């Protein structure tokens, strides 16, 4: 069976995940699967072109698999993303481009045929390019976070997953074109949902990194206010407290209890996390976890130097991890027997 003409909307996800690999596989399919290329992408049918794209894709994935070379690979990867946008625009705007007519409906009832066709094409192009940008941004976000992660080999694992996913999406677009467009729409929706989660994670990572450097050079000093309160301190939710995971929150201590609210300055309803006896401060290198009976909140390293004072003033126990904190030398006198 000869595969149908490739639809632009059928390759939205693979172009966003790994553009050079997707275009190289599409070009290779013209040689081994009798694929008919859409107008504007005819250059991919030449073996030197698709072989060069596949080679670039492999080199980029190798560069992104190691933390030392990943920044250089990501810099060059910006060109890869621009090529993806150009390829999709070429497929959509080229004469006789294969675009499913059912995707954009509703204009024919209220506009003349010519105007309706122009409006439908403009909306389709804008939607497709916006979707591609969304997928590219989410992919770059995951690449950045894996680079910042201390977990070994996670960068290489992510690149392998992206390679497999891209190959599967391209194969579906070539051999199951009826399933490709709905599958890409599902991938786009998943990218938008992941984008919200990724934004919170990126905001949290940026705050931890910034406070880990600037916060240690210019630490925040904590004082007891005239009303007896200590704080507020900006924290991030790890669990509980009625906020989304990694959502920002203000915490403070007053009258023997730890309290929390979305925004301290606006006087929004606050929540009692627990008394000083029920809570604990777990001090680590990356930050401090305030453990309450029903919540765990993360304090960045900006408050690292003030933790002994904070524990003393609030009566909250502090868990010192010797493998992360400065060791303490304790001298004891052994009485003679």
N, C-alpha and C positions, 0 to 999 in steps of 0.2 A: 504494500500500500504506500502511495506517495503522500507524505504529510501535506497538510493544507498550508496556504500562505500564512506566514507568521503575523499574529495580531500584536499591535503595540501594547495593549493592555495585558497581554499574556506574559510579558517579560518585565513587568514593572518591578516585582520583588527581586528577581535575580540581578537586574541592572543596579538596584539600590544596594544590594548586599555585596556583590563582587563584580563590578562592571567589566573589567578586562576579561575575567574568566567567562562571564556570560556571553560577551560578544565573541570570544574565541570559540566557545562551544557552538554558538549559532553558526559561525562560519564553517566550522568543521562538519556540522550537520549537512551543509550543502554538498559536501564531498561524499559522505558515507550514508546519509539518510534521504537524499534527494529533496532537501528542503528548498522551498521557493522563498527567496528573500523579499521583504517588502521594498517598495521604492525608496531610494536614498541610502540603502545599506548594501548595495551591490558589491562594494569593494571588499566586503567580508568573504566573498566566495573565492578569492585568490589565496592559495595556500600560504605564501609568505606572510600575508596579513594576519590570518587567524592563528598561524603558528607563532608569530611574534607576540600577539595578544596573550596567548596561553603562556608563553615564556615570561612575559611581564607579570602576569597574574601569579605565577609560581614564585618569582623573585620577590614580589611584594609580600606574599604570604610568609615566605621564609624570613623576610626582614621584620614583619610584624610579630613573628613568633618568639622573638628574643627582646628583652627589655632594653638592652643597650642599643640595638639597631632600630627599634620600633619608632622613635621620633623621626628618624630620617625617612623610614618607609611611609609614615603617615604624612610627612610633608609632600612626598611625591604622590601619595594617594589622593591629594587634592586634585591633581590633574586627572586622575582616574574618575573622580566624581563629576568633573566638568565634561568628560567624554561621555559619561552616562546620560547627562542632561541633553547634550547635543544629539546623541543617538536617538533618544526618545522623541525629541522635537522633530528630528528629521523624519522619523517614522510617522508621526502624526500629521505633519504639514505637507509631506510629499504628495503629489497628485496620485489619485487612486489608492491612497493608503487604506490598508485593511482595518477598518474600525467598525465594530458591531453597531448597527443602526439602533439596536434596542437599548443601548446604554444611556443615551440622552433622548428623552421624550418630552412632549408637552409643548414644544414651540410651534408645531405645525398648526395647532388649533387657534392660535392667537396672532401669528405672524405670517406674512407672505412666504412662499416657499424659499425664495432666495435668502431673505433675511433670516428665516428659521434655520436654514442650513448653515449660514455664517455664525449665528448665535450658538447653535449646537456644537459646531466645531470649536469655537472659542472657549465654550464652557468645558468641553472635553479636554482640550489642550491644557487649560488652566488647572483642571482637576488632576489630570495625570501628572503634570509636572510638579504640582504641590505634593501629591502623594509620593512621588519619587524623592523629592527633597526631604519629606518626613522620614522615609526609610533610611536615607543616607545619614541624616542627623542622628537617628537612633543607633545606626551601625557605628558611626564615629564615637558616639557616647559610650557604647559598650567597649570599643577598642581602647578608649582613654581610661575607663575604669579598670579594665583588666591590666593595663600598663601600670596603674597606680597600686594595684593589688600586690601584696607580698607573697601570694600563693605561687609556688613554683609551677612552671609548665602550663599555667592557665591561659597564657597568651597563645601558645601553640594549640591547645585544645580548642579555643575559640576559632582560630583560623581553620582548623580541620572541620569543625561543625559548619562554618560558613561555606567551605568548599563543597561539602556534601549537600547542604541545603540548596546552594546555587545550581549544582548539577541536577538535582531532582526537579527543581522548578523549570529549568530549561528543557529537560526531557518531557515534562508534562506539557509545556507550551508547544513542543514539536509534535508529539505523538497523541496527545489528548487535548486538542485545542478547545473543545467544548468545556472541559473542566478547568482550563488554565485561568480564564478571566475570573470566575468566582473564587478560585484559590488565591489569586493575587489580591482580590478585594478583601478576603479574610486576612491575608498577611498585612495589608495596609491598616486594617482596623486593629490588629494585634500590635502593630508598630505604634499607633496612636495611644493605645492603652499603656504600652511599655514606656512611651515617652513621658507620661506623667510620673511613673515610678522612677524612671531614669533621672528626671529633673530633681526629684527629692534626694536621690542618692548622690547626684553630682553636687548639689548644694551642700549636702552634708560633708562629702569628701573635700570640697573646696574649703569649707570652714575649718575642718580638722587640720588640713595641710597649712592653711594660713596661720591659724592659732598655734600650730606646732612650731612655727618659725617665729613669727612676730610676737605671738603670745608668750613665748619663753624669753624673748628679749625685752618686751615691755608687758610684764604680767599685770593682770587686773588685781587691784587691791580691794579686799572686802572689808566693810566696816559695819558696825552695828548702828542703825539709825536711832533718831530720838524716840521713835515709837517702839524700839526694841527689836525691830525687824533686821534680818540679815539678808541682803540681796536687793533686787532680784538677779538671778543668773540665767543666761540663755542656755537652754539645754535642747537635746533632741530625743524624741520618743523612740525607745527600743521596743517597748511593749506596754500595754495598758494606757491609763489616763484618758481614754476616750478620744485620742487623736490618731491620724494615720501614721503608719510606720515612718520614722525619721522626720516627722513633722516638728517644726520649731515650737518651743514652749518656754515660758518663764517660770522659774522655781525660786522660792525663798523660804526662809524659816522665821516663824513667829510664834511666840507663846508655847514653845515646846513641840510644835508640829511643823512638818514640811508641807508646803502648799504649792499648788501649781495652777497656772491659768494660761490661756492662749496669748494674751497680751497684758502685762502687768500695768502699764500706764493707763489703759482705757478702763480699768476697773471692772473687767468682765467677771462673770461668776467664776470663783476659784474652787479648787477641789483639794481636800485634805488627802495627802499621800500617806501619812502615817506619823506617829510620834517619833521623837529622837531615838527612843529605845527600840522601835520597830524597824528603823531604817539603818542602812549601812553604806559607807563610802568605800568602793573598791578602786584603789588607785593603781593605774597602769601607765605605760609609756605613752600610748596614743591618747589617753584621756581618763576620765574617772566616771564610773557608773554609780549613780545613786539608786540603791536597791530599796524599794518600798514593798509592802505586802502585796500590792496588786499592780505594781508598775516598775519599770526600769528606765531610767533617764540617763543620757550620756552628757557629761560636761567636758568641754574641750580642754586642751592643755593650758589655755589661758589662765585657768584657776589652779594650776598645779601647785604653784608656790604658796598659795593661800590655804591649802587643804589642812595643814596642821592647826592653823588658827581657827578655820571653819569647824573642824571637829571639836576643838576645845570649847568654842563659844556656844555651839549648839548642843553639845553633849552627845553627838553622833559618833559611833565607833568607826574607825578607819582601818581598813585592811591593807597593810603594807606588804607589797610583793617584793621580797628582797632581790629577786632576779631582775626587777625593773627599777627599783629605787636604790638610792645610795645605801650601802651597807652600814650598819651601826655597830660600833665596837663596844661591847659591854664587859666590864671587868668585875669579877666577883672574888671575894676573899673566902677561901675555904678554911673554916675553923679547924684547928688541930684536934685530933682525937685524943 
